[in-house]
């Protein structure tokens, strides 16, 4: 029986007073960058409770099916880190299963720990995956 793929979700919030078109442009930018690694799906945007309009977007969410290949995980993390560094004051979250990691201008050592934590989440018995 074939296993369902594990997904990594990448989420980042809009900045205070950021115009929606600028925020959507940043979301498309990150999606383009991630597509160099593999297929990317847009997850329906999240609106704030009490937002000025029902469509006011406060978070962009992208999802990628991932393998337990360490190079693939590393590429995703490095792409998100590069995006956060290019977009000052931006913070992103990476989530695999129940593990959620926040990325905010990380040091080289922090990037290595994020990669290790994501790989551990993918290798965990609860996902049924093992490093290949």
N, C-alpha and C positions, 0 to 999 in steps of 0.2 A: 504494500500500500504506500502511495506517495504522500509525503508530508506536505502540509500547507506551508508556504514560505513565511519566514519571519520578516517583519517589517521594521525599518528604522524610520521614525518620524522626526522631522526637523521643524521646530517651531520657533518663530521669533515675533516679538510684539512690535506694534507700531510705536513710533516715538511720539511724545507729547506734541500735539498740534501738527503732526505730520499730515500733509494732504493725502487723501486716499490714493490718488493717481501715483504719487511718489512711492507710497508704500507698495502698491501693486507692481510698480516697476522694479522695486527691490526684490519682491517675491519672484518675479519672472527672471531676474538676474541670477538669483540663487538656483532656481530650477534649471536654467541654461548650464550653469557651472556643473551641477550634479548630473545632468544628462551626459556629460563627457565620461562619466563612470558607468551609468546604467539608466534604465527607465525610471522616470519620476512621475508620480501621481499627485495632483493637487487634491488636498482634502478640503471639504467645505470650510470657508472662513468662519471665524468665531467673532460674534458681535458682542459688544459690552452691554451688560444690563443697564438700562437707563440711558443708552446712547442717544445722541441727538436725533439720529435716524435709525430705522430698523436695519439698514444696510451698512452702518458704520463699522468698518472692519478694525479689529484690535489685534488680531494675530494671524499670521500666515503659517500654514501647515503644509508640508510636503512629505510624501512617503516614498520609500524605496524598498523593494524586496531585496533582501540581503542574503548572502551566502556566508558561511563560516570562514571564508578565505581571508586571512589576516591582511593581505594586500588591499582587498576591496574595502574592508573596514577602515584601514588607515587612509585610503584615498577619500572616503566620505568625510572623516574627521578633518583631514587637512583642507578639504574644499570648504567646509563650514567655517573653519578657523580663518582661512583667507578672506571669506566673505565678511566675517565679523571685523576683521582688522581693516578692511577697505571701507567699511561703513561705521564710522566713529559713533560711539555711544550705543551701538547695536549689541544685543545679547541674544543668543540662540540656545535652544535646548535640544538635545538628542535623546530619543527614547527608544529602547529596545525592551520589549516585554514590560516588566515592572521597574526596570532600571531607567532613571532619567538623569541626565548629566547636563549641567549648565556651562555654556561656553561664553566667556567674557574676557577677551584679550589675554588668553592663557600664555604662560611661559612654556618653554620647550618641554620642561619636566611635566607640567600639567597636561600638555597635549599627549605625552606618552602615557600618562595615567588614564586619560579619557579613552585612548585607543585600547589600553589593557582592559578597562572596565567594560567597554562595549564588546570586546572579544569574549570576555568572561560571560557576559550576558548571553551571547550567541552560543557559547559552548555549554551553557548550563543544562542539567538533565531535564529541567522543566520544558525546554524547547525541543529536547530530543536531538539536538545537533551536536556534532563533534567537529573539531578542527580538521580540515582536510589537508 
